[in-house]
Amino acid sequence: MWDLCTNALDTAKLRGASYGDVRVMHLRQRDLTTKNRQVGTLAQSESIGLGIRVLASGAWGFASTDRLTREGVAACAAQAVSIAKASALAKRSAVVLAPEKAYVDSWQSPLRKDPFEIPLETQLALLLAADTEMRRVKGVTLTETNMQFRKIDSWFASSIGSRIHQRKVISGCGIAATSFQGEEIQKRSYPNSFGGQHTLQGYELVESLDLMRYAPIVAEEAAALHSASQCPEKFGTLILGGSQLGLQIHESIGHPIELDRVLGQEANFAGTSFLTLDQLNRLKYASNIVNVVADARLDHGPGLGTFAYDDEGVPAQCTDIIKEGKFRGYLSNRETAHLVGLDRSSGTMRTESWNRLPIIRMTNVSLLPGTWDYDDLIADTQDGILMETNRSWSIDDRRYQFQFSTEVGWEIKGGKKVRMLKNPSYSGITTEFWNSCDAICKFDHWTLWGTPNCGKGQPMQTMGTGHGASPSRFRNVRIGTAFSKQ
Amino acid sequence: MKAAAKKKKASGTNAGAAELLHERELRGIVDTVLRLAKSTEAEETEVHVDEVADALTRFANNGIHQNVAEHGLTISVRTVVDGRTARATTNRLDEDSIRSTIETSLSLARSQPKNPRLLPMPGKQRYRDVRRFIGRTAALTAEDRARAVRRACDLAVKKGQVAAGIFSSGQGQTALGNSRGLFAAYRETRSQFSITMQKDSAASWAKANSADVRAFDPQRLAVRASEKAHRAVNARELAPGRYMVILEPAAALDLVGFLFYDFAATALEDKRSCLNERMGKQLFGKNISITDDVSHPLQQGAPFDGEGLPRQRVLLVDRGIPRNLVYSRVAAKAARKEPTGHGFALPNEYGEAPMNLVFAGGDSSVDKMIASTERGLLVTRLWYIREVDPYEKVMTGMTRDGLFLIENGRLTTAVRNFRFNQSLIEMLKNVESLGPAVRATGEEAFEMVVPAMKIRDFHFSEVTKF
């Protein structure tokens, strides 16, 4: 692979590139699903190719190919340089990159059990058993389960001399039960909706989930939601479960801190950000107990945003985003770091595949644990609603106004969970919401959740991001708007 | 190790477009896979070959900041053994890799219980001829795109605005064959220009998409976005509530696009469609008729489905009444209907969906709708639309890039963006007038043929800060 990389970089230099970086990537994926006690999808795929990004005439060009011969790679590199020269026809200013050292390294994400070595029969048997268990519950009309495994090898080389090989193994698994009765469709999922939990781990993730224990619980809750009371419409106290809070972080902190959005580079598609450059170190983003980091290091946990180097050859880092409530940092790359006074990229350039350009992405953007025990948090809440497991999510293109709904809610009265609520939802303005946070549970309740489906960029790229969170409480939140008839 | 097919020069050494393989070369790949599968225990084999050559020029802050090109070809093999089936996919074309892919497919297939619903693969089919490969689009170069982008950015600079957007072009083809003699092939070109013009905190947007790059003029789109951005400054805050709205085609598309899977027979069987218990009833207004028609001149996509069946024209909604669904072969057998050619590639759990929706248009226009509105809102674009209630089909999302107040038949001022929570079923009961159906393109739904719509009592629940 290194020969292909060298060939590409040499060709680019010969054609006039002042900088180049190249990624050969080999991606393998296995998808298993069941529906109503039958196997649904059963597929495996692999893709290998090369993408090269170059600077020529002060502008960027990128080309990719699956033709991994000397001629194919040379043609691809030459095309990237030609595209860069075409970009220069409409460039605004010459690209300047923050300095970075050259690294020669090899890294593999830790795993205990390679999911591709586990017999398919074992994997399917577990899914079918969980599916059957859910289907036993009266009132359940649709049962679904899934597993997804990915193994990604990437060989990165750049014209400053880096040669980095990384291997990542990602696992995902989840189950869901749906119930249609009267004029309502209700659903419960475990351990999270939209495909479950996804982490940078092996098959040990699946084994840790204990699907057979939770299958009947989610099925019974899906059926029970039909007879639950409607979530009221009011301003009140809200407690968010960890996975829902993970998505709240993703949408209302993770995206607004992407420096490419802030600088207008996503204005046509993903949108911009309310976090204009003048807000850095000034904005009171959240209450004093809120601390958020973007941490790609393995020390943070096996998240979907964990790696050793980003796809620009910059080592994984931990960046303070919100410290004691104050806005402290953006996600940057080598091109944008100097615009926020940094002398170095924060290492957040990531690509979906060999045929996509690396762009600024969330790593693991996590809310650091607080001090509360979960039982104490519930006991301390006189009148509130606990919402768990995302059902829908939406936020404006500058990331101010959001609305989320969850699969289930629980009314809390006098420090106790007293009854189930259906169709819960809440909405708000990002900074008002985060400033209303008055309790965060401690590390014992903290989970590094995986969001495997974050879409950004044109052409669209899907990326996995990590979000550590523990259940937390927010005051005076607008509740129930999504189902309002007003 | 013998190569099954030589990959063509992906792109040459200039910034021009790649050439796709000839159809006979695609057929050669399909034949190679079928020949290699014969010496395995596969009882039936199906092969998909997909090739893409796409390029996209992206601009922001009045200059190009990303500019990319890709070429790729994948082979996807589905085998059947003893009533079981599975799929394996690769982009390696040498015979050893193809053999390994066939073996992977067989190994996956063998690992599962028998599938009692699995049908034998279909034999030879006849397809309607659809031609959507335009040489002019295929030949577009990075320089061509850069020149168009520069003109749009120059306009922005002249108007004191900031432009961001994309200009993309490309081509793709797909071939499908199976061991029962079925063979189908299709190729198309695609092009797209999208632009956002920003003036301080105001913005507006225009976009077009076609197989033929000559079907739209990037500069006209730039002018349109620029003029609307100029109007969008000093947005006024209005109270949330129910408003008369005029949805431009892109906004209408991005909402009604969320209905497409509800017309899948499998979605009804699974009881996750909003049409459960509602087929044959007057669900929408009488001015709403929807057809799925891959042959429509404004549509794109292959005239065959994931198993190679010809896509049929299906009348889904007739004057407000949902009349028909689409059926894969498996769903059709379960429902004792004929398949309509809308199945996804097997194996899958979703069955089928109409992918070429065409809404019937009307004789109004956006201008006429504005002129006939005493008080209402003109909506340019919607954003981040998600389903809140799957049975009442309540969708939430935001307006974006140009929301304007209409008073006494005229646009009077820009308005701060709203969040909506709106049932699509209720919305399609409340359509007062329709414009001509056009090929609409947004960001939330795939392209469809949809008219502008004037709708009463559209529910905006909250307002944002810009």
Interface residues (C-beta under 8 A of the other chain):
Chain A: T33 T34 K35 N36 Q38 V39 G40 T41 L42 A43 Q44 S45 E46 S47 I48 G49 G51 A59 W60 G61 F62 A63 S64 T65 D66 R67 E71 G72 A75 C76 A78 Q79 A80 S82 I83 A84 K85 A86 S87 L89 A90 K91 R92 S93 P119 L120 E121 L124 L128 T141 L142 E144 T178 F180 E183 E184 I185 L263 G264 Q265 E266 A267 N268 F269 G271 F274 N355 R356 L357 I359 R391 S392 W393 S394 I395 D396 D397 R398 Y400 Q401 Q403 S405 N423 S425 S427 I429 Q458 P459 R478 T481 A482 F483 S484 Q486
Chain B: K7 K9 A10 S11 G12 T13 N14 A15 D54 A55 L56 T57 R58 F59 A60 N61 N62 G63 I64 H65 Q66 N67 V68 A69 E70 H71 G72 L73 T74 S76 T85 A86 R87 A88 T89 T90 N91 R92 T104 S105 S107 L108 A109 S111 Q112 P113 N115 R117 T141 A142 E143 R145 A146 R147 V149 R150 C153 V162 A164 G165 I166 S168 S194 I195 T196 Q198 A203 W205 G241 D270 K271 R272 N276 P347 N348 E349 W383 Y384 I385 R386 E387 V388 D389 P390 Y391 E392 V394 T396 G397 M398 R400 D401 N417 R419 N421 E443 S461 E462 V463 T464 K465 F466
